């Protein structure tokens, strides 16, 4: 089977060249580099080198003038944080 495919492409050089050009154009069209080719559609495959697998975090800043940091933490920040979770 593989010998027949190899023999076909060796005997038909024009078909081999056209298939090669087709693969090269397909590779350029789907490359993730956002190349402006003009005639080819620009639809690059998105690439995420380092996926974000961490937990989502939100930082809560609270102010209460005249109160100690411990009071703010106990009475505002902690109840707000547990409610948001």
C-alpha positions as CSV (number, residue, x, y, z in Angstrom):
1,X,0.0,0.0,0.0
2,X,2.7,2.5,1.0
3,X,4.8,1.4,-1.9
4,X,2.0,2.2,-4.3
5,X,1.5,5.7,-2.8
6,X,5.3,6.4,-3.1
7,X,5.4,5.1,-6.6
8,X,2.4,7.3,-7.6
9,X,4.0,10.5,-6.2
10,X,7.4,9.6,-7.9
11,X,5.7,9.1,-11.3
12,X,3.4,12.2,-11.0
13,X,5.6,15.1,-10.2
14,X,3.0,17.7,-11.0
15,X,0.5,16.2,-8.6
16,X,3.3,16.0,-6.0
17,X,4.1,19.6,-6.5
18,X,0.5,20.7,-6.3
19,X,-0.1,18.7,-3.1
20,X,3.1,20.2,-1.6
21,X,1.9,23.8,-2.4
22,X,-1.5,23.0,-0.9
23,X,0.1,21.8,2.3
24,X,2.3,24.9,2.6
25,X,-0.6,27.3,2.0
26,X,-2.7,25.4,4.5
27,X,0.2,25.6,7.1
28,X,0.6,29.4,6.5
29,X,-3.2,30.0,6.8
30,X,-3.4,28.1,10.1
31,X,-0.2,29.3,11.6
32,X,-0.5,31.0,15.0
33,X,1.7,34.0,14.0
34,X,-1.0,36.3,12.6
35,X,0.7,36.8,9.3
36,X,-0.9,39.2,6.9
37,X,-0.8,37.2,3.6
38,X,-3.5,39.2,1.7
39,X,-5.0,36.4,-0.3
40,X,-5.2,33.7,2.3
41,X,-7.8,33.8,5.1
42,X,-6.4,34.9,8.4
43,X,-7.7,32.5,10.9
44,X,-4.8,31.5,13.2
45,X,-5.1,28.6,15.6
46,X,-5.0,30.0,19.2
47,X,-2.0,28.9,21.2
48,X,-1.8,29.0,25.0
49,X,1.7,28.2,26.0
50,X,1.1,28.2,29.7
51,X,-2.6,27.4,30.6
52,X,-4.1,29.0,33.7
53,X,-4.9,26.2,36.0
54,X,-5.0,28.2,39.2
55,X,-8.0,29.1,41.2
56,X,-9.8,32.4,40.5
57,X,-9.0,35.0,43.1
58,X,-10.5,38.4,44.0
59,X,-8.9,40.9,46.3
60,X,-11.2,42.8,48.6
61,X,-10.1,46.1,50.0
62,X,-12.3,47.5,52.8
63,X,-12.0,50.8,54.7
64,X,-13.7,51.9,57.9
65,X,-12.2,55.1,59.3
66,X,-11.5,55.1,63.0
67,X,-11.6,51.3,63.4
68,X,-8.7,48.9,64.0
69,X,-7.6,46.5,61.2
70,X,-8.7,43.6,63.3
71,X,-12.3,45.1,63.6
72,X,-12.4,45.7,59.8
73,X,-11.2,42.1,59.1
74,X,-13.7,40.6,61.6
75,X,-16.8,42.7,60.8
76,X,-16.4,43.6,57.1
77,X,-13.8,41.7,55.1
78,X,-14.3,38.1,56.4
79,X,-18.2,38.2,56.2
80,X,-18.0,39.8,52.7
81,X,-15.4,37.2,51.5
82,X,-17.5,34.2,52.7
83,X,-20.6,35.7,51.2
84,X,-18.9,36.1,47.8
85,X,-17.6,32.6,47.8
